[in-house]
Amino acid sequence: MRRYLDERSVGRPAPDSASLRGAFRRIEDRRLRRSDGTLSLSGKRYEVPERYRHLERPLIAYARWDLTQLELLDPHTRAPLCPLYPPLTAMESEAKAVSPR
């Protein structure tokens, strides 16, 4: 044990979980629905922010096993632009408008 501790370390530090999550993401382009500004992935819809709705085929990054974390990517640099979320239902949007903050 002493010999192991006295020697120079050749190990590498482990990457953090965010880096690992990002390394195993799929990158795909999807068709944007013009009527409501959403895109579909695995049968679920995700809302694209208003400022990016001019993109006909938005580029997204996601992990197949975790569809709670989608990101919209810049089509030229592939830099993350913003996260994507499911659209609010009518009840959620009414509750949000009525509840005081």
N, C-alpha and C positions, 0 to 999 in steps of 0.2 A: 504494500500500500504506500509506503514511504517513497519508493522508487517512482510510482505513478504520480504522486503529488509533486515530486521534485522536478519532473520532466516538463518541457515546454508544451503548452496546450496546442493541439492541432484541430480542435473542434471549431465549428462555426456556430454563431448564435442562430437560434431558430427564428424564422420570420413570424411577425405577429399575425393574429387571426384575420385581420382585414386584408393583409397582403396575400395570404393563402386563399381567401375567398375570392379575391380579384383575379388570381392566377388561373382559377378553374372555371371562369365564366365563359359562356357562349356569346358570340357576337353575331347578330342577324339583323337584316332589314325587314321591316314589316310594312304593310299597307295601312295608311291612315284613313279612317272613316271621316269623310268631309262633313257629314251631317252633324256629328256630335264631338269630333276631335278626339276620338279614342282609337286604340289599336287593340288587337286581340292576340293573346298568347295562351296556348293550352286551354282554350275555351273560356278564358277570363278576359275581361276588358280592362284597359288601363288608360287613364286620361292624360293626354299630352297638353302641357301648358299652352296658353293662348299664343305666346310669342314664338312658339315653334310649330304652329299648325300650318305654316306655309310649306313645310317639308312633305313631299309626296310619299317618300319611303324612308321614314325615320330609322336610324340605326340604334339598336338597343343592345345592352349587355345584361346577362342574367345567368344565374346558376339553375340548372334544371331541377334540382332538389329543393330550391328555396325561391319561390316566386314572390316573396314579399319584398325583395330588394332588386328592383329593375332600375336601370339607369339609361337615360337618353344620352347618346354619344354624338360628338361633332363628326359629321361624315368625312371630313378631310383629315383631321388630326387624331380622331378617335379619343379625344379628351372627354371626360364626363361633363355633361351640361347640367343635368338635374335628375333627381329621382322621379320615378313614375309611380302613381298610386291608383287604385281602383276609383271610379267616380263615386261621388256621394249619392246615396239614394234620396228619394224625395223626402222621406221622414228624417234622415240625417241632416239634410240641408235646412229643413224647417226648424229642427231643434237647435241647430247652430245659429240661425238667424234670431230666434226668440230668446235664447239663453244670454243673460247679461254677463259681461266679462269684466 
